């Protein structure tokens, strides 16, 4: 049986979807399956939005979290800029980290980094 159809994987996804459902007014939520794992995508419902990606390998017990800024270029094509990345997060820390990113931790860190570059 393929890993993506296993009861354990489906329960992990179900539990994570239940957790993020509290923010469904702010995000479009989608699950995607890959050869090496699965990902949960939260795309912000805003003009200039962020994409938050939670990835979990079928063979590892930890998650990776990324926040990506989505903007449009002059040809109106989407451009992606990674704002924040944290790897190897356990399930308990994922909840806290996700909440912090949803409420702007990624934006604050990206802005602070940009200001430091401009000053120096």
Secondary structure, 3 states (H helix, E strand, C coil): CCHHHCHHHHHHHHHHHHHHHHHCCCEEEEEEECCCEEEEEEEECCCCCEEEEEEEECCCCCEEEEEEEEEECCCCCEEEEEEEEEEEECHHHHHHHHHHHHCCHHHHHHHHHHHHHHHC
